[in-house]
């Protein structure tokens, strides 16, 4: 069954909730060392769907089948949802499913151009500009590359989600002006694999120079100075502390902390 059919529907939301709860129990029983990491990913999902301020833009880089778009549309009132998806068939499906969102059929990168893109025929969520060495059934296509600065344009971005299978730093470099102007909160995926020149050390150093702190999802709502570079690297070791990290502009840290506490129904001190 095509899972995208259920995205954003009541049946889909119930199925997702049940899946999350079943996975939580399974991990608690058979892989208790991974329970913290899975819990952090659930917190990340909840924050991501609700953090965007009303009247500002939410940007989804690597929109896949639209699960995040549906969650944001349900929980927030953004001025616009801007989604970027490189796989042509997925981009077209997103346009049909979310007519009020702005969908860009391309990949986001450092410079405008065109590059090979590898569609994973077994697990489409792993499709990427930089295929994993352990994937076998890949379909190579060519896709346009555009800079995030140009794709967002004059919209004021409040939250940016980046899930592009290892090329997150390329997206950030192509959005340098956007980050300097709007200071959006960023949620980015970071797994244990190194991809090309985009090392984990490099992404932490880039964010640090841009005046961002990198936080675990369960620390966004608390007084936390952010991970050091060594702490960020350590978080990737097995058992991983999370798959998704938040980068919060230092100038907005207290504001974002208060909003996260409200979303998680904590007392806002």
C-alpha positions as CSV (number, residue, x, y, z in Angstrom):
1,X,0.0,0.0,0.0
2,X,1.2,3.5,-0.8
3,X,1.7,5.2,2.6
4,X,1.4,8.7,1.0
5,X,-2.3,8.1,0.6
6,X,-2.8,8.2,4.4
7,X,-0.6,11.3,5.0
8,X,-2.6,13.9,7.0
9,X,-5.7,11.8,7.3
10,X,-7.3,10.7,10.6
11,X,-6.5,7.0,9.7
12,X,-2.9,8.0,8.9
13,X,-2.5,9.9,12.2
14,X,-3.9,7.0,14.2
15,X,-1.6,4.6,12.3
16,X,1.4,6.7,13.0
17,X,0.5,7.1,16.7
18,X,0.1,3.3,17.0
19,X,3.3,2.6,15.2
20,X,5.2,5.0,17.5
21,X,3.8,3.4,20.6
22,X,4.5,-0.1,19.4
23,X,8.1,0.8,18.4
24,X,8.6,2.4,21.8
25,X,7.5,-0.8,23.6
26,X,9.6,-3.0,21.3
27,X,12.7,-0.8,21.9
28,X,12.1,-0.7,25.6
29,X,12.0,-4.5,25.7
30,X,14.6,-5.6,23.2
31,X,16.9,-2.6,22.8
32,X,16.7,-0.5,26.0
33,X,20.0,1.2,25.2
34,X,18.3,2.9,22.2
35,X,15.3,4.1,24.1
36,X,16.7,7.6,24.7
37,X,17.5,8.1,21.0
38,X,14.0,7.0,19.9
39,X,12.4,9.3,22.6
40,X,14.5,12.2,21.3
41,X,13.2,11.6,17.8
42,X,9.6,11.6,19.0
43,X,10.2,14.9,20.8
44,X,11.9,16.3,17.7
45,X,8.8,15.5,15.6
46,X,6.4,17.1,18.1
47,X,8.5,20.3,18.3
48,X,9.0,20.5,14.5
49,X,5.3,20.4,13.8
50,X,4.5,23.2,16.3
51,X,7.5,25.6,16.6
52,X,6.8,27.8,13.5
53,X,5.3,31.2,14.5
54,X,2.0,32.3,12.9
55,X,2.5,34.4,9.8
56,X,6.0,33.2,9.1
57,X,7.3,30.6,6.6
58,X,8.0,26.9,7.3
59,X,10.6,25.4,5.0
60,X,10.8,21.6,4.4
61,X,14.0,20.5,2.6
62,X,13.6,16.9,1.6
63,X,9.8,16.7,1.9
64,X,9.5,13.1,0.9
65,X,5.8,12.1,1.0
66,X,4.7,15.1,3.0
67,X,4.4,13.8,6.6
68,X,6.0,16.9,8.0
69,X,4.0,19.3,5.8
70,X,0.8,17.7,7.0
71,X,1.8,18.0,10.6
72,X,2.8,21.6,10.3
73,X,-0.4,22.5,8.5
74,X,-2.4,20.8,11.3
75,X,-0.5,22.4,14.2
76,X,0.6,25.8,13.0
77,X,-0.5,28.8,11.0
78,X,2.5,29.6,8.8
79,X,2.2,32.2,6.1
80,X,3.4,29.6,3.7
81,X,4.9,26.1,3.7
82,X,7.8,25.9,1.2
83,X,8.7,22.3,0.4
84,X,11.7,21.1,-1.6
85,X,11.7,17.6,-3.1
86,X,14.2,16.3,-5.7
87,X,12.3,13.2,-6.9
88,X,10.0,14.4,-9.7
89,X,7.1,12.0,-9.0
90,X,7.1,12.9,-5.3
91,X,7.2,16.6,-6.0
92,X,4.2,16.3,-8.3
93,X,2.3,14.2,-5.7
94,X,3.0,16.9,-3.1
95,X,1.6,19.6,-5.4
96,X,-1.7,17.6,-5.8
97,X,-1.9,16.8,-2.0
98,X,-1.0,20.2,-0.7
99,X,-2.2,22.8,-3.2
100,X,-1.7,25.7,-0.7
101,X,2.0,24.9,-0.2
102,X,4.8,26.0,-2.5
103,X,6.6,22.9,-3.9
104,X,9.9,23.1,-5.6
105,X,10.9,20.1,-7.7
106,X,14.7,20.2,-7.2
107,X,17.5,19.6,-4.7
108,X,18.9,22.3,-2.5
109,X,22.7,22.8,-2.6
110,X,25.6,25.2,-2.5
111,X,25.3,26.5,-6.0
112,X,22.7,26.5,-8.8
113,X,23.3,23.7,-11.4
114,X,22.5,20.1,-12.0
115,X,23.7,16.8,-10.5
116,X,23.1,13.1,-10.5
117,X,20.5,12.0,-7.9
118,X,20.1,8.4,-6.8
119,X,16.6,7.1,-6.1
120,X,16.6,4.2,-3.6
121,X,14.2,1.7,-5.1
122,X,13.9,-0.3,-1.8
123,X,13.6,2.5,0.7
124,X,12.8,5.7,-1.1
125,X,13.5,7.8,2.1
126,X,17.2,7.1,1.5
127,X,17.3,8.6,-1.9
128,X,20.1,11.2,-2.1
129,X,22.7,13.1,-4.1
130,X,25.2,10.9,-2.3
131,X,24.1,7.2,-2.2
132,X,25.1,5.0,0.7
133,X,27.6,2.3,-0.2
134,X,25.4,-0.4,1.3
135,X,22.4,0.3,-1.1
136,X,22.1,-1.8,-4.2
137,X,18.9,-1.0,-6.0
138,X,19.4,2.5,-7.2
139,X,18.0,4.5,-10.1
140,X,20.1,7.4,-11.3
141,X,18.5,10.6,-12.6
142,X,19.6,14.1,-13.0
143,X,18.0,16.9,-10.9
144,X,18.3,20.7,-10.8
145,X,20.2,22.2,-7.8
146,X,19.1,25.5,-6.4
147,X,20.2,27.6,-3.4
148,X,17.9,27.8,-0.4
149,X,18.4,31.6,-0.4
150,X,16.7,31.8,-3.9
151,X,14.0,29.2,-3.1
152,X,12.7,31.0,0.0
153,X,13.2,34.5,-1.5
154,X,11.7,37.3,0.5
155,X,9.5,35.1,2.8
156,X,10.5,35.3,6.4
157,X,11.5,31.8,7.5
158,X,10.9,30.8,11.1
159,X,11.6,27.1,11.0
160,X,13.7,25.1,8.5
161,X,13.7,21.2,8.4
162,X,16.6,19.6,6.5
163,X,16.6,15.8,5.8
164,X,18.7,15.2,2.7
165,X,20.7,12.0,3.7
166,X,24.1,13.6,4.5
167,X,24.1,16.7,2.4
168,X,22.7,19.0,5.1
169,X,25.8,21.2,5.1
170,X,25.4,21.9,1.4
171,X,21.9,23.1,2.1
172,X,23.0,25.4,4.9
173,X,25.8,26.9,2.7
174,X,23.3,27.7,0.0
175,X,21.1,29.4,2.6
176,X,23.7,31.6,4.3
177,X,21.9,34.8,3.6
178,X,18.6,33.4,4.7
179,X,20.0,32.3,8.1
180,X,21.8,35.6,8.6
181,X,18.6,37.5,7.9
182,X,15.8,35.5,9.6
183,X,17.7,33.4,12.2
184,X,15.3,30.5,11.7
185,X,15.3,27.5,14.0
186,X,16.7,24.5,12.1
187,X,16.0,20.8,12.6
188,X,18.5,18.7,10.7
189,X,19.1,15.0,10.5
190,X,22.6,13.7,11.1
191,X,23.5,10.0,11.0
192,X,26.7,8.1,11.8
193,X,27.9,8.0,8.1
194,X,30.2,10.6,6.6
195,X,29.1,11.9,3.2
196,X,31.7,13.4,0.8
197,X,33.2,16.5,2.3
198,X,30.3,17.1,4.6
199,X,31.7,15.8,7.9
200,X,29.9,16.2,11.2
201,X,32.8,18.4,12.4
202,X,32.3,20.6,9.4
203,X,28.6,21.1,10.0
204,X,29.0,21.9,13.7
205,X,31.8,24.4,12.9
206,X,29.7,26.1,10.2
207,X,26.7,26.5,12.6
208,X,29.0,27.8,15.4
209,X,30.4,30.4,13.1
210,X,26.8,31.4,12.1
211,X,26.1,32.0,15.8
212,X,23.9,28.9,16.3
213,X,23.9,26.4,19.1
214,X,23.3,22.7,18.4
215,X,20.9,21.0,20.8
216,X,19.4,17.6,21.4
217,X,15.6,17.6,21.1
218,X,15.0,17.0,24.8
219,X,17.2,20.0,25.7
220,X,15.5,22.6,23.5
221,X,13.0,23.4,26.2
222,X,15.7,23.7,29.0
223,X,18.6,25.9,29.9
224,X,21.3,24.2,27.9
225,X,24.3,25.9,26.3
226,X,24.3,23.4,23.4
227,X,26.6,20.6,22.4
228,X,30.3,21.2,22.0
229,X,31.8,19.8,18.8
230,X,33.1,16.8,20.8
231,X,29.6,16.3,22.3
232,X,28.0,16.5,18.9
233,X,30.4,13.8,17.6
234,X,29.8,11.6,20.7
235,X,26.1,11.8,20.2
236,X,26.5,9.8,16.9
237,X,28.2,6.9,18.6
238,X,26.1,3.8,19.3
239,X,23.7,3.9,21.0
240,X,23.0,7.3,19.3
241,X,21.4,10.0,21.4
242,X,19.2,11.1,18.5
243,X,18.9,11.2,14.7
244,X,17.6,14.7,14.6
245,X,19.3,17.8,16.0
246,X,18.1,21.4,16.5
247,X,20.2,24.4,15.6
248,X,18.9,27.5,17.4
249,X,20.2,31.0,16.8
250,X,21.9,32.3,20.0
251,X,20.0,35.6,19.7
252,X,16.7,33.7,19.8
253,X,17.6,31.0,22.3
254,X,15.3,32.2,25.2
255,X,12.4,32.8,22.8
256,X,12.7,29.3,21.3
257,X,13.2,27.8,24.7
258,X,9.9,29.4,26.0
259,X,8.0,28.2,22.9
260,X,9.3,24.7,23.2
261,X,8.3,24.6,26.9
262,X,4.8,25.8,25.9
263,X,4.5,23.1,23.2
264,X,5.6,20.4,25.8
265,X,3.2,21.9,28.4
266,X,5.9,22.8,30.8
267,X,5.8,25.8,33.1
268,X,7.5,28.7,31.3
269,X,10.0,30.2,33.8
